[in-house]
Amino acid sequence: MKSYLNIDYIGTGSKAQMLDIHLPETESFPVFIYFHGGGIEHGDKSGDSAFRKYLVDHGVCVVSANYRMYPDNAYPDFLHDSAAAVAWGFKNIGNYGKCEGIYVGGSSAGGYLSMMLCFDEKYLAKYGISPSELGGFIHDAGQPTAHF
């Protein structure tokens, strides 16, 4: 696995708006943009390392993104950050290999973020992206799954 860490996906220099890319040992791959859990109050892109390693070992590029959180930030800051991370992926992931589709998801709060990007088109529309252009969404969270 080759990793590129702390890429500023918005240009603010803020740790809250950085992402990591973890590449498999293949020239082409599907891309999974992953948002961590933590109730939108804590957590970090570096968590869930066993999950990330499993995907990369099975040929999936994992882009793990931080986003602004409470209490220093408020709704919808974290949704705007999530959309910006996805837009960064659309624009830049081809520089790291041949992308075979982009998927978006997360665990807990990250599942909520991916659900909002899926069902409320305005966040990605800011970047000229429609949710239908993504290969799929994985909302791994109890509350969003129950409400869906």
N, C-alpha and C positions, 0 to 999 in steps of 0.2 A: 504494500500500500504506500502510495506517495501522498503526502498531505501538504496543503498550502494553508497557512494559518493567518488569522486576523486580517482578512481582506475587507477593506472599508467599502461597503456596497452603496453608500450614499454620499460619502465625501465629507463627513463631519469630523472624522477622527475620533468619534466616540466609541468606546468599547461596546456600548449597547447596540451599535449598528455595524458590527463586524460579522463576517462569516468565515467558516473553514470549509475547504474542499478536501475530500478524501477520495482518491482515485483508485480504481481496481487496476490490476496488471493487464488490462486489455486496451486496445486502441479505440474501441467503440463500446458504449455502455448506456443504459438508461440512467437518468438522474433523479434522485429523490431529494427534494428540498425539505429539510426537516426542521420543525420548530419545537423546542424543548417545553416541558411542562413546568409547573411551579406556581399556578394560580395567578399568573401575570404579576407576581410579586417577588419571585426569586427563581433561581435556575440559571443555567448557562449552556451555551452551545457545546461545551466540552464534555458534558455529562452523557450518559447512555452509551458508553464506549463499547460494551459488549454487543449491543444492538447494531451500532455503526460498523464494527468489525465484521459481524456476520454478513451484513449487506455487501460490504466491499469485497469480502472473500467470495461472495457469490456473484461478482461482476457488476455491482451497482455502484455508481458514483454517489456519494452522500455529501450534500451541501448542508451544513448545520449552521443556522443563523441565530444570532442574538437579536433582541428587539427591546425597545424601551419599555419599562415596567413601572408599576405603582411602587412607592408613593410619589416618586419624583415626576412621573408622567401620568397622563390620564387618557381615557378613551377619547378618540380613536387612534392615538399615537402608535400603539403597538400594531394596529391593523395597517396603518400606512407603512410602517417599517416592514411588515411581512410582505406586502405587495411590492415594495421596493426591492426586497431580497429576491423575490421571484422574477421581477423584471431584470435584475442584474444577471440572474441565471440565463434567461432568454438571450440576453445580449452578449454574454461573455463566456458561457460554458464551452462553446466551440473552440476556444483557445486552449483547452485542456484535453481535447480528444473529440471523437465523433459522437455526438449526442443522439441517442435513439429514442428520445421522448423524455419529457419532464413531468414528474409526479410531485405532488405537494401533500405534506401531511405533518402530523405531530402527535405528541402524547399529552393528554390532559389539556392544559391551557393551549398547548400547541395544536391539539386537535380542534379546539375552538377557533383558533386563528385560521387554520386550513378550511374549516367549515365556512367561515365568513367570507374568505376569498372565493370559495366555490359558489355560494348562494347569493352574494351581494356583489354584482359585477362592477360596481363603481370603483372599488379599490384597485383592481387590475386595469380597468378602463383608462385610468390616469396615464398608464404606460402603453396604451394601445393594444392591450392583451385582453382576450376574452377567456373566461374559465374553460370554454369548450376547446381551446387550443392546447390545453394540458392533457397529458396522457391519462390522468386520473388523480383522485384525491383519496387520502387515507386519514380518516378522522378517528384516532384512537383515544377516545375519551368517553366516560360514562354519561356525563350531562349532555354533550352535544349529540351523542348517539340516541339517548332517550328522547330528546326534543325533536330530532330529525324524524 
